[in-house]
Amino acid sequence: MITKLFLEIKNIFAELASTLILGKNKDAAGIAMILSEKTKALAEELGK
């Protein structure tokens, strides 16, 4: 589960970076929210 979350977070970071490079700030905000949710889930998994 933890490995899957790391891979998802890596992909979200890549998507966020490309979105910011393209200047799509509204899209980037949504991606940042998803990233926040995934990192919270990872923290909870690591805390078990």
C-alpha positions, -999 to +999 in steps of 0.1 A: +000+000+000+028+024+009+046+018-024+014+024-043+010+057-025+046+068-032+041+061-069+008+080-070+024+109-052+054+109-076+029+110-106+009+138-090+041+158-085+050+154-121+015+164-132+016+194-109+050+205-122+039+203-158+007+222-151+026+250-133+051+252-162+022+256-186+007+284-164-025+266-156-028+279-121-065+269-116-058+233-126-027+233-104-048+242-073-069+211-078-039+189-083-023+204-051-055+194-032-052+158-045-015+158-036-024+169-001-050+141+003-025+115-009+003+127+014-021+126+043-030+090+035+007+082+032+014+097+066-014+077+081-001+045+066+034+052+078+021+060+113+006+025+117 
